[in-house]
Amino acid sequence: MEGFIAWPREFAQEYRKAGYWIDKTIPEVMEESFVKFGSRTALITSQGTEYTYEELGALSTRLALHLKNLGLSPSDRLVLQMPNIAEVVISYLATLKAGAIPIMALSAHREAEIGYFAELSEARALGIAADWRGFDYQDMAASVQAKNPNLKMVLVTKGTPNEGYHSIDAMLQDPIEQRVDPKSLPRPDPDLPAVLLLSGGTTGIPKLIPRTHNDYVYNFLRNAEICELDENTVSLIAIPQEHNFALACPGLMGVLSKGGCEILSDNPSPQAMMELIERYKVTHCVAVPTMIVGMLNHSQRSMFNLSSLKTILTGGSKLNPEIAVRIRPELGCEVQQVLGMAEGPLYWIRLNDPEEVKLHTQGRPQSAGDEFKIVDPTTGKEVDAGKVGELWCRGPHTIRGYYRAPDHNARAFTDNGFYKSGDLVRLHHSGNVVVEGRIKDCINRGGEKISDEEVENHILAHPAVANCAYVAMPDPVLGERACAYVILRTKMELTLKALNDFLLNERRIAKFKLPERLEVLDAFPLTAVGKINKNALRDKIAGAIGQERCA
């Protein structure tokens, strides 16, 4: 497949021999679950619609046959952009069954991003909700189509399709399987891309990450083992379903592989999440740190029965120890952290790890086949044990290159296949890694590099602070200085002097790490996947400083 970088043959042979790659496609593994767990409930939406395994399998096969009938061919790309509704799950599974490759876009994306994905991938189809929360996706689709002649097919759910577009809802009502044999659906090569995920981060348009059937099947099956999922698992997903964490870490497919049930919510607010935990006796909750902080600090948390909750699975950004230590006594459950990237690397805390390791590290590789090293990003040489460096990774579920991005691949991967993660970590004495920040998030204050996450952990220890973000602000002399954005606890106040006195005298951090400006907010701007949008905060403080200089 043009633009896809496969694993070298010797590595592929090694991964098969070790049992990591089992040469089954994602639809084949999912179909085993649809048959085995037939009448059990597989999916419940926040609107209350329920689907059994048998129904989910039948509907995804039906839609796959319709897609094939419309002309979607093996390896065609389909940009999938839907909110957290049942149709996003059915459409994802159907696209795979049709042998096509879904590109997992987000509802928050607009014409610039969708157009870029369509152009780069030469996508043949786009799957959307007609209108969602006041935005007309069909109008956007028309604009994207006008600039991308390959985009022949627009599939629409939750609304009447525009002329020339196709109704997913109508196709799901039409039993085409009575006229067309499901065995006519193609079987893709397990070594070729199954899904194109989006790279993380908040700068620029994301790159496309090709995940093969072999590596992604191994990914979600191994994740389900590490997270100890089973038939009694009820997992709440309130982050976008198209996100790697929600899809396969262990996500939808990990839950379905074990016979559990996914609760799919389109509302990530703490109250909505706690309502669903109580209503459906949720056992596992997938949440980024900002969502956890929201539940911990919710004024009416005691009104909800959260006793069913066993484990919160958290990733996307580091969960600071000051927050992690509150979860068991206040929410009554375990927390399982993961340092994960859609490119493949996943570093999990294990549930039987010592408490100190659970609270103060972000995990160790999920697979015995994973290789990693911590290096000086400037020289590429490994740092001494315990020192901070960039995490480089290679293994049976870590890609060898982005899709159709040769220039970026030359910078992001080594000649021998290690992925340069951009994460600054150090090796803990337990063998786990501790995240110290991102290379791009380091504040360079006159040549002194300051990790934002290190200082955030200290700020979060202040009794007045509910949440915080430590970001760079421009300075004509030093290049950058540090600004602390904070959300305060109810009825609390804080000054910059009081905060810095605490950091110096109680936390005892170096003086050059002290924030030189304090901004108090009611809420943080968030990225599409719920992370604190530090780019927006940097732009905000840079704008404020610019205005002050002009005043």
N, C-alpha and C positions, 0 to 999 in steps of 0.2 A: 504494500500500500504506500503510494507516494507520500512523502512527508512524515512517515512513521519510522522511528528508529527502534528496531527490535533488539532483544537481548542477544549477545553473541551465542553461537551454537553451543559452545562448551558450558556456558552458564545455564542455558536452557536444559541441557542434558543433566547437569548436576541437580537442578531444581526438581526435575521429574524423578530422578533416582532417589532423592530425599523425601519424595512424597508431597512436596509443596504444590506442584502443578499436577493436576489429576486429569487434564484433557477433557473436561466437561465444560460446556457453555453455561452462561448464567441461566438461560431459559431451561436447560436440562436440570440444573440443581433446583431451581424454583419449582419445576413441574413435579419433581420428586416430593416436595413439600405439599403441593396442591393435592396430590393423590393421598399421601400418608395422613395428612391432617384434615381431610376433606370437610367435615361438618363443623370443625372448630372455627371460632371467630378469628379472622386474620387482621382485619382493619376496621377501625371505627373513626369517623371524622368528628370534628368538634360540633358539626351540625346534627350529629346523632345517627348518621347513616352507617349501617354495619354490613360487612361482607365476610362470608366464610371463605376458607381456602378454596373450596370447590368453585364458588362464584367468582373469586378473583382470577382463578386460572381460566375459567370459561370466558369471562369478559375480555381478558387480555388476548386470548386466542382469537376471539371474534373480531376485535379491533385490528389485530395483526393481519387477519385475512382480508379485511376491508382495505388496509393500507397497501397490501400486496396488489389487490384488485385495482386500486387507484394508480398503481405504477411505481410505488416505492420499491426499489430494488436492493439486493444485498450490498452493504457498505455505503449506501446513500446516507447522507447526514441529515438529521432532523433536529432543528433547534427547539428544545422543549422549554417553554416559559409559562409556567402556571403557578398559581398560589397553592397553599396547602389544602387541596381538595382531593377527593378520591380519584378524579380523572388524571391527576399528575402521576399517581401510582400506576393506574391502568395503562396510561399512554406510554410510560417508561417501559413497562413489561412488554407491551405490545410492539413497541419499536424494536426491542431486542428480538422478540419472536419472529418479526418480519425480516430479521437479518440486517436491519439498518443500524445506524450509530447515533444515539441521542447525544446532543450537546446540552449539558445541564445548565441552562441560563437561570437567572433569578427574576422574580417579579419586579424587582426594583430597577432592572435594566431598562434602558430606553433605546431610541433609534440608533444612537451612536454605537452602543455596545452590540445590540442585536445585528445591526448592519455589518459591523466588523466581523462578528462570528460567522455570519452568512457568507460574506465575501471570502474570508480566509479559508473556510472549509468547503466552499462551493456547495453549500447546503441546498438540498432539493425541497425540503419541507420545513414548516414552522408550525408548532402546536401551541395555542394560546387560549386563555379565557377571553371571551368577547369584551367584557368590561369588568374591571375589578377596582373597587374603592375609588371610583370616579375617573379612572383613566381608561381611554378607549384604545385597546390593544389592536383592534382591527384597523383603525386609522394608521397606527404605527406600522402595522404589517404592510399596508398598501405602500407606504413610503419606502420601506425596506425593499419590497418587491420591485418597485420601480427602478431601483439602483442595482438590483441583483437578478439578472435574467435567469440564473439557474434555479431560483426559488419559485418553483412551479406550483407548489401545493401549500395552502394554508388551512389548517385544521382548527376548528373553533368549538369550544365548549362553553356552557353557561350563557347562552344567548343565541339569537338568530344570526346565522352567518351572512356576511355580505355576499353579493352576487359573485359567483365563481369560487367561493370558499366552501369548505366541507364541514358538516356538523358531526362532531364526535358523538354527541348525544344520540343523534339519529342512527349512527352506525352501531352504537351499543344496543340499540333496540332491534336491530335487524339480524336475525339468526342466519348469517351467511354460511355458518359451519354446516347447515343442512344442505347447502348447494355446492360448497367447495370443501374438499377434504383437507382437514388441518395438517395432514401428513405432507401436503404440498409446500408447507413453509420451509424455507431453507435452513440448513445448519451451517453457521459460520465456522471458520477456522479458529480454534481456541487460542492460537498464538497471535491473532490479529486484534486490533482495537475493538472493544465492545462499547465503550463509553468515552466521550470526551468531556472531562471535567474542566473547571476553571481554576486557574492559579489563584492563590490567596493574595493578601496584601491590599493596600488601599491606593496605590499609585498606578496610574496608567490603566489601560484596558487589559483585563486578565488574558493570560495565554492559555492555550488549549492543551490539556493533559490527556494523552491517550492511555487508557487502562484496558488491557487485554482481558479476555474471558479468563484465561488461566491465572493471571496475577490477581484479578479482582475477586474471583471465586475464593482463592486462597485467603485474600484479605478479609472478607467478611466471615468466612468460616472460622478462621483463627481468632478474629475479634470476638465472635460469639462465645468461643471457649474461654478466652481470658476474662470476659465479663460475666461468665457463669450463667448464661441465658438458658432457659429450658421452656417446657410447655406451659409453665405457670407465669412466665414473664409477661408483664403488661408494660409496654414502653411508651412514654410520652415524647413525641417529637413536636416542638413548637418553633424550631429553627427551620429555614426553608428546606423542603424535602429534596430539592436538587443538590443540596450541599453534600459533600463527601461524608461528613460526620453523620448526617441524617440518612445517608443512603447505604453506607457499607462499613461503618466504624462503631459498633456493629450495624447500627441503623436498621432500615427497613429489611434489607436482605438477611442480615444476621438474625433478626427476630424471626423472620419467616422460615429460615433454615432450621430453627429449633422448635417450631410449632407455637410460638408466642403470639401476642396480639400487639399491634401498633395503634396508639391513639394519635391521630394526626390533627394538630391544632393550627388554625390560621391566626391565632392571637397569642403572642409571646409575653403578654403582661403577666406579672406575678399572680394577680388575683385569678385570671383565667386559668393559669397553670394549676394553681392550688384547687380551684373548683373541679378541674378534670381529674386531678390526683384523688380527690375525695370520691367523686362520682364513680370512677372506674377502677378504684383500688389499684392505682398505678404502682408498679414495683421498681421501675427504672425510669429515670428522667434524664434526657439529654439536654444539657444547658451550658451555655457559655457563661463565664464568670459574672458578667453584668446581670444575667438573669438570676443567678444564685444570690447575689447581693440584694436584688430586688425582693426576693422571697424572705430572706433573713430580716430585712428592715421593714417589711410590710406591717403597717399598724394593726391590721386585723388578722394576722397570721394565726393567732390562737383560736379563731373561730372555725378553722378548717381541720378536719380529721386527716392527717397525713401519715397515719400509723402504718399504712400498707407500703410506704416507700422504703425500699431496701438500699438503693444505691443511686447517687447522682453521678452521671458520667459527664465529665467536663473537659473541654479542650478549646481550641481556637485562640486562646491567649492564656497566659499563666494565671493560675489561681493562687493569689498571695496567701502565705501561711496564716496571716492574721484573719483572713476570711475562712480558710479551710478548717481552722481549729474550732470555729463556731458551729459547723454543720452537724456534727453528731449530737452535741447537747441541745441545740435549738431546733433542728429538723428531725432528729431521731434516726438518721440513716448514715450509711457510709458514703464517702466520696472517692471516686476513682478517676484520677487525672490521666490525661494522655497528651503528650506532645505529638501532634499529628500534622501531616501535610498531604494535600490532595495528590502531590507527586508520588506519594507512597509511604515514606517513612512513618512509623508509628511506635512511640515509646510509651508503654503503659505501666502505671502502677499496678501491682497485683494485690488482690484483696487480702491476701495473707501476709503482706509486707508488714514490718514493724511500724508502729504509729509514727515514729519520727520520720521514717522514710515516706510514708503516705502523705504527711503534711508538708515536708520540706524538699521533695524531689518531684520530677515530672515523669519518671518512669524509665524503663529499659526496653530494648527492642522486643517486638512481639514474636519474632521468629529466630530460631537458631541459625537460619541462613542469612540473617542480616549482618552486615559489616558496617562499622562506623569508626571514625577517628575525629579527634578534636584538634584543629590546626590553627596556626596563626594565619589569618586570611590574607595577609600581605605576602608571606613567604611560602605558604603551603606546607610548612613543617609542623609536625605534631608538637603540641605544647606539653609541658611537664604535668604530671598528675595533679589534679586539683586546680590547675590554672584555667582561666577563661579563654576559649577559642571558638572558632566557627565549627559547627557540626557538619561533617561530610558523611554521606550515607550511600550504601549500595546493597541490593538484595533482591529476593524473588518477587517483591511487590513494589519496588522503587523503579520508576521509569528511567529510560536511558536517554530521553530527550523530549522536549516539547514538540507538538505537532506543527510542522511547517515553520520552524523558527530557528534556522541554522545559525544566525548571528548570535542570538541569545543563548543557544545551546553551547556555543563555544565558550561563553563566559560562565554558564551555570553548571557545567559538567566537566570533570577532568577527563583526560585522554583515556584513562582506564575505567571510566564509567561511574565515578563517585558523583553524587548530586551535592552541590554546595548549597546547603539549606538557607544560609543567611541568619540562622539562629546562633546566638552567642550562649554557650553552655560551659559548664565545668562538670567533671566527673566526681560524683559523690562516693564516699568510701564504700557504700553498699553496692556499687556498680551501676546505679541509676544516674541519670543526668539531671542537672539543675539548670533551668533556663535563667539566664542573666539579662536577656534582652535580645533585640534584633540589631544587626549591624547598622541598618538605616535609622534605628531609633536612638542610637547613642547620641548624646549631646556633647559636642566638642567645644568646651569652654576654654578658649585660649590654649588649645593643645591637650587639655585634660579631658579624657573620654569618660563620660558618666553614663551608666546604664539607667535608663528610665525605670525599669521594673525594680531594680534594687532600691531606689529612693521611694518609689510608690509603696513598697512593702513597709518601709519605715513610717511613711505618712499615714498609712491605714491603721497603724497602731495607736494613733491619737484618738482619744475618746470622743472627740467632737466630729470625727470624719466618718462618713458612711461609705464614700467611694472617692477615688481620686485618679488623676492623670497628670503625669509630669512630662512636659514637652519643652522643646527648644523654642526660644524667641530670638529674633535677630538682634545683634549688637554690633555697632560700628567698630568697636575696639577689640573685643574678644571673639567676634564672629557669632557666637551663640551664648546666651544665658538661659537659665531655667525658669519656667513658670509652672506653678502648681495650680491646677484646676481641681476644685473639691466640691463634693456634694456633702452638706452637713447633716448630721442627725437632727431630728425634730427638736426645735427650741434651743439649739446650740449655736454658739458664735465662735468665730476664730479670726485672729489677726495674723499677719505675716510674722510679726515679732514673736507672738505666742507659739506659732508653729515651729519657727526656727529655734527658739529656746528649747522646745521639746526635742527636736531632732539633734541638737547639740548636746544637751544635758542628759536626756533620758535614753535616746537611741545612740548617741555618741558617734555620729557619722562625721566624715571629714567636712570641713567648713566649705570647701569649694563645691560640694554637692548640694548645698542649701539652695532652695528655690529663692529667686530674687524678686518674685512677684507672686501674689496670691489672687486668684479669681474664683469667686463662689458662684456655682450654677445650681439650678433646680434639677437639671437633667443633662446628660451628655449626648452629643450627636453620635449616632451609631452607623456602622457600615451595614450593608445589606444582610450580613450574617450575624449581626448583633454585637460585633466588637466595638469598643470605643473608637470613634473615628478621630484618630490623632492628627491626621492631615487637616481636618476641619478645625480642630483646636489650634493647630499651628497657624493656619490662615487667619483665624479669629484674632489671635494675639498679635500677629504681625500687622493686621489691619488697624487694630487699636493703637499700637505703637506709632504707626505711620500717621494716623490722625493727630495724635498728641504732639508729634514733632512739627506738624504743620500748623498747630493752633497758636 
